[in-house]
Amino acid sequence: MAVTSARSIINMKEKGHFGHEKTRIDKYTLADELPAQLSELDLRPRTMAPSYTLRKLTPKDKEPVIDFLRRFFFRDEPLNLTINLLETPESRCIELEDYASSTLSDGASVAAIDENGDFVGMVINGIVKREEVDYTDKSEGCPNPKFRRILKLLGHLDREARIWDKLPQSCHTVLEIRIASTHSDWRGRGLMRVLCEETERIAKELGASALRMDTTSAFSAAAAERLKYKKVYGLFYSELPYAPHPEPPHLEGRVYLKEI
């Protein structure tokens, strides 16, 4: 299914046939007759799709970003769920929150905001450079033993994928899609595709010539495939005794790349 580019979807309004913007009817002529006439033609009035805007995230957004992720990502992510990282609805994992917000200063993350000014979706991205590659194990310094297992797994994926060996030598900058989340009421509307398209535009703007997506669930892997990313590495969690072992279908961690 074709999707309109992110730029043209900013301040979206529903469009009718032939691409004309659908006019909102505040008052009917003859009051109730229009719905009745549509009923006779076996037609139904269409509900106006909610509009939203896109904007980049900054470090100043950390608290509302974390609040959104606590509600719509942290508890649902299969790795977190498997090890019971957040034991109660009130539980917090500061190390996870710091990890999630650590790249907001890169100016590469983007969110969708509804008409009330609330987040309805976001993609947290980071910028990595060839000359700054570091394959050391970052999990050793993590004081949270549960989250340490996840960091160790992510580090293993990074080392084994060796993305710089798979990219042209001319590629010096890659944008990583680190976290992608949508408000539960907005799922199934194509919003994540729009956010990923906007991420691709931002990547080009920042001089990146490739994007990377590490997928830890079957859902995120399917999203990467739909977005035309190429799998460059995969690992079944059962191969690593320390890794969380989610229930099917979330059996594999993968690394995807997309050159732009």
ChimeraX commands (.cxc) that place a marker at each C-alpha (Angstrom):
marker #1 position 0.00,0.00,0.00 radius 0.5
marker #1 position 1.42,3.36,-0.99 radius 0.5
marker #1 position 2.01,5.83,1.81 radius 0.5
marker #1 position 2.26,9.58,1.42 radius 0.5
marker #1 position 5.65,10.99,2.34 radius 0.5
marker #1 position 6.11,12.28,5.87 radius 0.5
marker #1 position 6.45,15.90,4.80 radius 0.5
marker #1 position 3.07,15.95,3.16 radius 0.5
marker #1 position 1.42,14.27,6.14 radius 0.5
marker #1 position 2.41,16.94,8.64 radius 0.5
marker #1 position -0.79,18.65,9.79 radius 0.5
marker #1 position -2.74,15.85,8.16 radius 0.5
marker #1 position -6.34,16.21,7.14 radius 0.5
marker #1 position -8.39,13.41,5.65 radius 0.5
marker #1 position -8.75,13.60,1.90 radius 0.5
marker #1 position -11.62,12.30,-0.16 radius 0.5
marker #1 position -11.58,10.89,-3.67 radius 0.5
marker #1 position -9.47,12.58,-6.39 radius 0.5
marker #1 position -7.15,14.05,-3.72 radius 0.5
marker #1 position -9.43,16.95,-2.76 radius 0.5
marker #1 position -9.32,17.92,0.89 radius 0.5
marker #1 position -12.47,16.79,2.63 radius 0.5
marker #1 position -14.47,19.75,3.91 radius 0.5
marker #1 position -15.81,19.49,7.42 radius 0.5
marker #1 position -19.55,20.13,7.49 radius 0.5
marker #1 position -20.51,22.00,10.65 radius 0.5
marker #1 position -24.17,22.48,9.72 radius 0.5
marker #1 position -26.44,20.52,7.45 radius 0.5
marker #1 position -28.89,22.20,5.14 radius 0.5
marker #1 position -32.27,20.82,6.15 radius 0.5
marker #1 position -30.72,19.43,9.33 radius 0.5
marker #1 position -31.21,15.65,9.38 radius 0.5
marker #1 position -31.89,15.18,5.68 radius 0.5
marker #1 position -28.27,14.69,4.56 radius 0.5
marker #1 position -27.65,11.52,6.60 radius 0.5
marker #1 position -31.02,10.22,5.47 radius 0.5
marker #1 position -30.14,10.87,1.82 radius 0.5
marker #1 position -26.81,9.12,2.24 radius 0.5
marker #1 position -28.60,6.18,3.80 radius 0.5
marker #1 position -30.86,5.90,0.78 radius 0.5
marker #1 position -27.76,5.75,-1.44 radius 0.5
marker #1 position -26.23,3.07,0.82 radius 0.5
marker #1 position -23.50,5.52,1.85 radius 0.5
marker #1 position -22.35,6.53,5.33 radius 0.5
marker #1 position -20.87,9.84,6.49 radius 0.5
marker #1 position -17.12,9.36,7.05 radius 0.5
marker #1 position -15.50,10.36,10.32 radius 0.5
marker #1 position -12.72,12.94,10.04 radius 0.5
marker #1 position -9.34,11.30,10.70 radius 0.5
marker #1 position -7.48,12.87,13.62 radius 0.5
marker #1 position -4.67,15.20,12.64 radius 0.5
marker #1 position -1.17,15.36,14.02 radius 0.5
marker #1 position 2.13,17.13,13.53 radius 0.5
marker #1 position 5.69,15.85,13.55 radius 0.5
marker #1 position 8.56,17.48,15.40 radius 0.5
marker #1 position 12.07,16.61,16.47 radius 0.5
marker #1 position 12.73,15.70,20.08 radius 0.5
marker #1 position 15.37,17.36,22.26 radius 0.5
marker #1 position 16.82,16.65,25.73 radius 0.5
marker #1 position 14.17,19.01,27.14 radius 0.5
marker #1 position 11.57,16.38,26.18 radius 0.5
marker #1 position 13.13,13.67,28.36 radius 0.5
marker #1 position 10.45,13.52,31.06 radius 0.5
marker #1 position 7.39,13.38,28.76 radius 0.5
marker #1 position 9.23,10.96,26.46 radius 0.5
marker #1 position 9.98,8.61,29.36 radius 0.5
marker #1 position 6.41,8.90,30.60 radius 0.5
marker #1 position 5.13,7.91,27.14 radius 0.5
marker #1 position 7.53,4.97,26.87 radius 0.5
marker #1 position 6.62,3.75,30.35 radius 0.5
marker #1 position 2.99,3.58,29.24 radius 0.5
marker #1 position 3.36,2.19,25.71 radius 0.5
marker #1 position 6.73,0.49,25.30 radius 0.5
marker #1 position 8.70,-0.55,28.38 radius 0.5
marker #1 position 6.04,-2.96,29.70 radius 0.5
marker #1 position 5.15,-4.48,26.33 radius 0.5
marker #1 position 8.64,-5.10,24.95 radius 0.5
marker #1 position 9.17,-8.92,24.94 radius 0.5
marker #1 position 12.66,-8.88,26.45 radius 0.5
marker #1 position 11.55,-6.63,29.32 radius 0.5
marker #1 position 8.43,-8.71,29.83 radius 0.5
marker #1 position 10.27,-12.03,29.87 radius 0.5
marker #1 position 12.62,-11.07,32.71 radius 0.5
marker #1 position 9.94,-9.09,34.55 radius 0.5
marker #1 position 12.10,-5.99,34.36 radius 0.5
marker #1 position 9.27,-3.84,35.73 radius 0.5
marker #1 position 7.67,-5.88,38.49 radius 0.5
marker #1 position 4.73,-3.59,39.32 radius 0.5
marker #1 position 2.85,-0.84,37.46 radius 0.5
marker #1 position 4.76,1.67,39.58 radius 0.5
marker #1 position 8.19,0.11,39.02 radius 0.5
marker #1 position 10.88,2.03,37.19 radius 0.5
marker #1 position 14.20,1.00,35.72 radius 0.5
marker #1 position 16.38,4.10,35.76 radius 0.5
marker #1 position 19.04,2.39,33.68 radius 0.5
marker #1 position 16.49,1.62,30.97 radius 0.5
marker #1 position 15.20,5.20,31.07 radius 0.5
marker #1 position 18.73,6.59,30.77 radius 0.5
marker #1 position 19.42,4.26,27.86 radius 0.5
marker #1 position 16.22,5.31,26.10 radius 0.5
marker #1 position 16.91,9.04,26.45 radius 0.5
marker #1 position 20.68,9.02,25.95 radius 0.5
marker #1 position 20.57,10.01,22.27 radius 0.5
marker #1 position 17.96,12.78,22.43 radius 0.5
marker #1 position 20.83,15.26,22.15 radius 0.5
marker #1 position 21.70,13.87,18.70 radius 0.5
marker #1 position 18.78,15.77,17.16 radius 0.5
marker #1 position 17.67,12.69,15.26 radius 0.5
marker #1 position 14.54,11.58,17.17 radius 0.5
marker #1 position 11.02,12.48,16.10 radius 0.5
marker #1 position 7.52,12.37,17.61 radius 0.5
marker #1 position 3.95,12.70,16.41 radius 0.5
marker #1 position 1.78,15.08,18.44 radius 0.5
marker #1 position -2.01,15.22,18.33 radius 0.5
marker #1 position -4.27,18.27,18.34 radius 0.5
marker #1 position -4.14,18.39,22.15 radius 0.5
marker #1 position -0.35,18.59,22.20 radius 0.5
marker #1 position 0.10,15.01,23.44 radius 0.5
marker #1 position 2.53,12.43,22.08 radius 0.5
marker #1 position 0.86,9.68,20.04 radius 0.5
marker #1 position 3.99,8.06,18.65 radius 0.5
marker #1 position 7.75,8.45,18.59 radius 0.5
marker #1 position 10.97,7.03,17.22 radius 0.5
marker #1 position 14.09,7.45,19.35 radius 0.5
marker #1 position 17.15,7.54,17.11 radius 0.5
marker #1 position 20.88,7.91,17.56 radius 0.5
marker #1 position 23.83,8.81,15.36 radius 0.5
marker #1 position 26.91,6.59,15.17 radius 0.5
marker #1 position 30.12,7.22,13.24 radius 0.5
marker #1 position 32.64,4.82,11.76 radius 0.5
marker #1 position 35.59,6.43,13.54 radius 0.5
marker #1 position 33.87,6.12,16.93 radius 0.5
marker #1 position 33.15,2.38,16.78 radius 0.5
marker #1 position 33.52,0.70,20.17 radius 0.5
marker #1 position 32.76,-2.98,20.68 radius 0.5
marker #1 position 33.57,-3.16,24.39 radius 0.5
marker #1 position 30.97,-4.73,26.67 radius 0.5
marker #1 position 28.93,-1.83,28.11 radius 0.5
marker #1 position 26.87,-4.10,30.35 radius 0.5
marker #1 position 29.57,-4.59,32.98 radius 0.5
marker #1 position 28.96,-1.20,34.55 radius 0.5
marker #1 position 25.17,-1.60,34.78 radius 0.5
marker #1 position 24.02,-1.92,38.42 radius 0.5
marker #1 position 20.66,-3.47,37.48 radius 0.5
marker #1 position 21.22,-7.24,36.99 radius 0.5
marker #1 position 18.07,-7.67,34.90 radius 0.5
marker #1 position 18.75,-4.82,32.50 radius 0.5
marker #1 position 22.40,-5.90,32.38 radius 0.5
marker #1 position 21.28,-9.08,30.60 radius 0.5
marker #1 position 19.57,-7.01,27.90 radius 0.5
marker #1 position 22.57,-4.69,27.48 radius 0.5
marker #1 position 24.87,-7.70,27.17 radius 0.5
marker #1 position 22.64,-9.15,24.46 radius 0.5
marker #1 position 22.53,-5.85,22.55 radius 0.5
marker #1 position 26.30,-5.61,22.78 radius 0.5
marker #1 position 26.64,-9.12,21.37 radius 0.5
marker #1 position 24.39,-8.21,18.41 radius 0.5
marker #1 position 26.49,-5.10,17.77 radius 0.5
marker #1 position 29.82,-6.93,17.82 radius 0.5
marker #1 position 28.68,-9.85,15.69 radius 0.5
marker #1 position 26.80,-7.78,13.11 radius 0.5
marker #1 position 29.93,-5.75,12.24 radius 0.5
marker #1 position 27.85,-3.28,10.27 radius 0.5
marker #1 position 30.83,-1.21,9.13 radius 0.5
marker #1 position 32.23,-4.24,7.31 radius 0.5
marker #1 position 28.95,-4.53,5.41 radius 0.5
marker #1 position 28.66,-0.88,4.40 radius 0.5
marker #1 position 30.63,0.98,1.71 radius 0.5
marker #1 position 33.86,2.58,2.91 radius 0.5
marker #1 position 32.35,5.91,1.89 radius 0.5
marker #1 position 29.70,5.50,4.61 radius 0.5
marker #1 position 30.91,7.24,7.76 radius 0.5
marker #1 position 27.61,8.00,9.52 radius 0.5
marker #1 position 24.67,5.73,10.35 radius 0.5
marker #1 position 21.39,6.60,12.01 radius 0.5
marker #1 position 20.19,3.93,14.45 radius 0.5
marker #1 position 16.50,3.43,15.12 radius 0.5
marker #1 position 16.69,2.50,18.79 radius 0.5
marker #1 position 13.09,2.61,20.04 radius 0.5
marker #1 position 9.81,2.92,18.14 radius 0.5
marker #1 position 6.49,3.18,19.95 radius 0.5
marker #1 position 2.91,4.18,19.18 radius 0.5
marker #1 position 0.02,5.07,21.46 radius 0.5
marker #1 position -2.30,2.06,21.67 radius 0.5
marker #1 position -5.23,4.09,20.29 radius 0.5
marker #1 position -3.21,5.03,17.20 radius 0.5
marker #1 position -1.91,1.62,16.20 radius 0.5
marker #1 position -2.86,0.23,12.82 radius 0.5
marker #1 position -3.14,3.68,11.20 radius 0.5
marker #1 position 0.22,3.79,9.46 radius 0.5
marker #1 position 1.67,6.27,11.93 radius 0.5
marker #1 position 4.87,4.28,12.51 radius 0.5
marker #1 position 5.56,4.16,8.79 radius 0.5
marker #1 position 5.27,7.95,8.66 radius 0.5
marker #1 position 7.64,8.33,11.61 radius 0.5
marker #1 position 10.16,6.01,9.98 radius 0.5
marker #1 position 9.92,7.92,6.71 radius 0.5
marker #1 position 10.55,11.14,8.59 radius 0.5
marker #1 position 13.49,9.42,10.32 radius 0.5
marker #1 position 14.94,8.62,6.90 radius 0.5
marker #1 position 14.60,12.26,5.89 radius 0.5
marker #1 position 16.34,13.37,9.10 radius 0.5
marker #1 position 19.13,10.84,8.48 radius 0.5
marker #1 position 19.84,12.40,5.09 radius 0.5
marker #1 position 19.67,15.86,6.62 radius 0.5
marker #1 position 22.32,14.85,9.19 radius 0.5
marker #1 position 24.62,13.34,6.59 radius 0.5
marker #1 position 23.95,9.66,7.30 radius 0.5
marker #1 position 24.11,7.31,4.34 radius 0.5
marker #1 position 22.54,4.30,6.04 radius 0.5
marker #1 position 20.03,3.40,8.73 radius 0.5
marker #1 position 20.24,0.58,11.25 radius 0.5
marker #1 position 17.45,-1.18,13.12 radius 0.5
marker #1 position 18.03,-3.87,15.75 radius 0.5
marker #1 position 14.85,-5.88,16.20 radius 0.5
marker #1 position 14.18,-7.87,19.37 radius 0.5
marker #1 position 10.66,-9.07,18.59 radius 0.5
marker #1 position 8.84,-10.66,15.68 radius 0.5
marker #1 position 6.73,-7.51,15.38 radius 0.5
marker #1 position 9.69,-5.14,14.96 radius 0.5
marker #1 position 11.36,-7.58,12.54 radius 0.5
marker #1 position 8.21,-7.62,10.40 radius 0.5
marker #1 position 8.18,-3.81,10.44 radius 0.5
marker #1 position 11.80,-3.70,9.26 radius 0.5
marker #1 position 10.98,-6.07,6.40 radius 0.5
marker #1 position 8.02,-3.93,5.33 radius 0.5
marker #1 position 10.25,-0.85,5.33 radius 0.5
marker #1 position 12.70,-2.60,2.96 radius 0.5
marker #1 position 15.54,-3.01,5.46 radius 0.5
marker #1 position 18.02,-5.82,4.76 radius 0.5
marker #1 position 18.82,-8.36,7.45 radius 0.5
marker #1 position 22.58,-8.57,8.01 radius 0.5
marker #1 position 22.69,-10.65,11.20 radius 0.5
marker #1 position 20.41,-12.82,13.29 radius 0.5
marker #1 position 20.70,-14.77,16.52 radius 0.5
marker #1 position 18.28,-17.10,18.30 radius 0.5
marker #1 position 18.07,-16.13,21.96 radius 0.5
marker #1 position 18.40,-19.78,22.93 radius 0.5
marker #1 position 22.01,-19.66,21.70 radius 0.5
marker #1 position 22.98,-17.35,24.59 radius 0.5
marker #1 position 22.32,-18.69,28.10 radius 0.5
marker #1 position 22.39,-15.22,29.67 radius 0.5
marker #1 position 19.93,-13.69,27.20 radius 0.5
marker #1 position 16.21,-13.37,27.99 radius 0.5
marker #1 position 14.25,-16.12,26.23 radius 0.5
marker #1 position 10.83,-14.71,25.23 radius 0.5
marker #1 position 7.94,-16.92,24.22 radius 0.5
marker #1 position 7.24,-17.55,20.51 radius 0.5
marker #1 position 7.12,-15.86,18.10 radius 0.5
marker #1 position 9.82,-13.63,19.61 radius 0.5
marker #1 position 12.71,-16.08,19.31 radius 0.5
marker #1 position 15.36,-14.10,17.46 radius 0.5
marker #1 position 17.28,-10.84,17.64 radius 0.5
marker #1 position 18.21,-9.33,14.30 radius 0.5
marker #1 position 20.22,-6.45,12.86 radius 0.5
marker #1 position 18.94,-4.69,9.75 radius 0.5
marker #1 position 20.51,-2.06,7.49 radius 0.5
marker #1 position 19.13,0.21,4.81 radius 0.5
marker #1 position 21.40,2.31,2.62 radius 0.5
marker #1 position 20.03,5.68,1.58 radius 0.5
marker link #1:1,2 radius 0.2
marker link #1:2,3 radius 0.2
marker link #1:3,4 radius 0.2
marker link #1:4,5 radius 0.2
marker link #1:5,6 radius 0.2
marker link #1:6,7 radius 0.2
marker link #1:7,8 radius 0.2
marker link #1:8,9 radius 0.2
marker link #1:9,10 radius 0.2
marker link #1:10,11 radius 0.2
marker link #1:11,12 radius 0.2
marker link #1:12,13 radius 0.2
marker link #1:13,14 radius 0.2
marker link #1:14,15 radius 0.2
marker link #1:15,16 radius 0.2
marker link #1:16,17 radius 0.2
marker link #1:17,18 radius 0.2
marker link #1:18,19 radius 0.2
marker link #1:19,20 radius 0.2
marker link #1:20,21 radius 0.2
marker link #1:21,22 radius 0.2
marker link #1:22,23 radius 0.2
marker link #1:23,24 radius 0.2
marker link #1:24,25 radius 0.2
marker link #1:25,26 radius 0.2
marker link #1:26,27 radius 0.2
marker link #1:27,28 radius 0.2
marker link #1:28,29 radius 0.2
marker link #1:29,30 radius 0.2
marker link #1:30,31 radius 0.2
marker link #1:31,32 radius 0.2
marker link #1:32,33 radius 0.2
marker link #1:33,34 radius 0.2
marker link #1:34,35 radius 0.2
marker link #1:35,36 radius 0.2
marker link #1:36,37 radius 0.2
marker link #1:37,38 radius 0.2
marker link #1:38,39 radius 0.2
marker link #1:39,40 radius 0.2
marker link #1:40,41 radius 0.2
marker link #1:41,42 radius 0.2
marker link #1:42,43 radius 0.2
marker link #1:43,44 radius 0.2
marker link #1:44,45 radius 0.2
marker link #1:45,46 radius 0.2
marker link #1:46,47 radius 0.2
marker link #1:47,48 radius 0.2
marker link #1:48,49 radius 0.2
marker link #1:49,50 radius 0.2
marker link #1:50,51 radius 0.2
marker link #1:51,52 radius 0.2
marker link #1:52,53 radius 0.2
marker link #1:53,54 radius 0.2
marker link #1:54,55 radius 0.2
marker link #1:55,56 radius 0.2
marker link #1:56,57 radius 0.2
marker link #1:57,58 radius 0.2
marker link #1:58,59 radius 0.2
marker link #1:59,60 radius 0.2
marker link #1:60,61 radius 0.2
marker link #1:61,62 radius 0.2
marker link #1:62,63 radius 0.2
marker link #1:63,64 radius 0.2
marker link #1:64,65 radius 0.2
marker link #1:65,66 radius 0.2
marker link #1:66,67 radius 0.2
marker link #1:67,68 radius 0.2
marker link #1:68,69 radius 0.2
marker link #1:69,70 radius 0.2
marker link #1:70,71 radius 0.2
marker link #1:71,72 radius 0.2
marker link #1:72,73 radius 0.2
marker link #1:73,74 radius 0.2
marker link #1:74,75 radius 0.2
marker link #1:75,76 radius 0.2
marker link #1:76,77 radius 0.2
marker link #1:77,78 radius 0.2
marker link #1:78,79 radius 0.2
marker link #1:79,80 radius 0.2
marker link #1:80,81 radius 0.2
marker link #1:81,82 radius 0.2
marker link #1:82,83 radius 0.2
marker link #1:83,84 radius 0.2
marker link #1:84,85 radius 0.2
marker link #1:85,86 radius 0.2
marker link #1:86,87 radius 0.2
marker link #1:87,88 radius 0.2
marker link #1:88,89 radius 0.2
marker link #1:89,90 radius 0.2
marker link #1:90,91 radius 0.2
marker link #1:91,92 radius 0.2
marker link #1:92,93 radius 0.2
marker link #1:93,94 radius 0.2
marker link #1:94,95 radius 0.2
marker link #1:95,96 radius 0.2
marker link #1:96,97 radius 0.2
marker link #1:97,98 radius 0.2
marker link #1:98,99 radius 0.2
marker link #1:99,100 radius 0.2
marker link #1:100,101 radius 0.2
marker link #1:101,102 radius 0.2
marker link #1:102,103 radius 0.2
marker link #1:103,104 radius 0.2
marker link #1:104,105 radius 0.2
marker link #1:105,106 radius 0.2
marker link #1:106,107 radius 0.2
marker link #1:107,108 radius 0.2
marker link #1:108,109 radius 0.2
marker link #1:109,110 radius 0.2
marker link #1:110,111 radius 0.2
marker link #1:111,112 radius 0.2
marker link #1:112,113 radius 0.2
marker link #1:113,114 radius 0.2
marker link #1:114,115 radius 0.2
marker link #1:115,116 radius 0.2
marker link #1:116,117 radius 0.2
marker link #1:117,118 radius 0.2
marker link #1:118,119 radius 0.2
marker link #1:119,120 radius 0.2
marker link #1:120,121 radius 0.2
marker link #1:121,122 radius 0.2
marker link #1:122,123 radius 0.2
marker link #1:123,124 radius 0.2
marker link #1:124,125 radius 0.2
marker link #1:125,126 radius 0.2
marker link #1:126,127 radius 0.2
marker link #1:127,128 radius 0.2
marker link #1:128,129 radius 0.2
marker link #1:129,130 radius 0.2
marker link #1:130,131 radius 0.2
marker link #1:131,132 radius 0.2
marker link #1:132,133 radius 0.2
marker link #1:133,134 radius 0.2
marker link #1:134,135 radius 0.2
marker link #1:135,136 radius 0.2
marker link #1:136,137 radius 0.2
marker link #1:137,138 radius 0.2
marker link #1:138,139 radius 0.2
marker link #1:139,140 radius 0.2
marker link #1:140,141 radius 0.2
marker link #1:141,142 radius 0.2
marker link #1:142,143 radius 0.2
marker link #1:143,144 radius 0.2
marker link #1:144,145 radius 0.2
marker link #1:145,146 radius 0.2
marker link #1:146,147 radius 0.2
marker link #1:147,148 radius 0.2
marker link #1:148,149 radius 0.2
marker link #1:149,150 radius 0.2
marker link #1:150,151 radius 0.2
marker link #1:151,152 radius 0.2
marker link #1:152,153 radius 0.2
marker link #1:153,154 radius 0.2
marker link #1:154,155 radius 0.2
marker link #1:155,156 radius 0.2
marker link #1:156,157 radius 0.2
marker link #1:157,158 radius 0.2
marker link #1:158,159 radius 0.2
marker link #1:159,160 radius 0.2
marker link #1:160,161 radius 0.2
marker link #1:161,162 radius 0.2
marker link #1:162,163 radius 0.2
marker link #1:163,164 radius 0.2
marker link #1:164,165 radius 0.2
marker link #1:165,166 radius 0.2
marker link #1:166,167 radius 0.2
marker link #1:167,168 radius 0.2
marker link #1:168,169 radius 0.2
marker link #1:169,170 radius 0.2
marker link #1:170,171 radius 0.2
marker link #1:171,172 radius 0.2
marker link #1:172,173 radius 0.2
marker link #1:173,174 radius 0.2
marker link #1:174,175 radius 0.2
marker link #1:175,176 radius 0.2
marker link #1:176,177 radius 0.2
marker link #1:177,178 radius 0.2
marker link #1:178,179 radius 0.2
marker link #1:179,180 radius 0.2
marker link #1:180,181 radius 0.2
marker link #1:181,182 radius 0.2
marker link #1:182,183 radius 0.2
marker link #1:183,184 radius 0.2
marker link #1:184,185 radius 0.2
marker link #1:185,186 radius 0.2
marker link #1:186,187 radius 0.2
marker link #1:187,188 radius 0.2
marker link #1:188,189 radius 0.2
marker link #1:189,190 radius 0.2
marker link #1:190,191 radius 0.2
marker link #1:191,192 radius 0.2
marker link #1:192,193 radius 0.2
marker link #1:193,194 radius 0.2
marker link #1:194,195 radius 0.2
marker link #1:195,196 radius 0.2
marker link #1:196,197 radius 0.2
marker link #1:197,198 radius 0.2
marker link #1:198,199 radius 0.2
marker link #1:199,200 radius 0.2
marker link #1:200,201 radius 0.2
marker link #1:201,202 radius 0.2
marker link #1:202,203 radius 0.2
marker link #1:203,204 radius 0.2
marker link #1:204,205 radius 0.2
marker link #1:205,206 radius 0.2
marker link #1:206,207 radius 0.2
marker link #1:207,208 radius 0.2
marker link #1:208,209 radius 0.2
marker link #1:209,210 radius 0.2
marker link #1:210,211 radius 0.2
marker link #1:211,212 radius 0.2
marker link #1:212,213 radius 0.2
marker link #1:213,214 radius 0.2
marker link #1:214,215 radius 0.2
marker link #1:215,216 radius 0.2
marker link #1:216,217 radius 0.2
marker link #1:217,218 radius 0.2
marker link #1:218,219 radius 0.2
marker link #1:219,220 radius 0.2
marker link #1:220,221 radius 0.2
marker link #1:221,222 radius 0.2
marker link #1:222,223 radius 0.2
marker link #1:223,224 radius 0.2
marker link #1:224,225 radius 0.2
marker link #1:225,226 radius 0.2
marker link #1:226,227 radius 0.2
marker link #1:227,228 radius 0.2
marker link #1:228,229 radius 0.2
marker link #1:229,230 radius 0.2
marker link #1:230,231 radius 0.2
marker link #1:231,232 radius 0.2
marker link #1:232,233 radius 0.2
marker link #1:233,234 radius 0.2
marker link #1:234,235 radius 0.2
marker link #1:235,236 radius 0.2
marker link #1:236,237 radius 0.2
marker link #1:237,238 radius 0.2
marker link #1:238,239 radius 0.2
marker link #1:239,240 radius 0.2
marker link #1:240,241 radius 0.2
marker link #1:241,242 radius 0.2
marker link #1:242,243 radius 0.2
marker link #1:243,244 radius 0.2
marker link #1:244,245 radius 0.2
marker link #1:245,246 radius 0.2
marker link #1:246,247 radius 0.2
marker link #1:247,248 radius 0.2
marker link #1:248,249 radius 0.2
marker link #1:249,250 radius 0.2
marker link #1:250,251 radius 0.2
marker link #1:251,252 radius 0.2
marker link #1:252,253 radius 0.2
marker link #1:253,254 radius 0.2
marker link #1:254,255 radius 0.2
marker link #1:255,256 radius 0.2
marker link #1:256,257 radius 0.2
marker link #1:257,258 radius 0.2
marker link #1:258,259 radius 0.2
marker link #1:259,260 radius 0.2
view
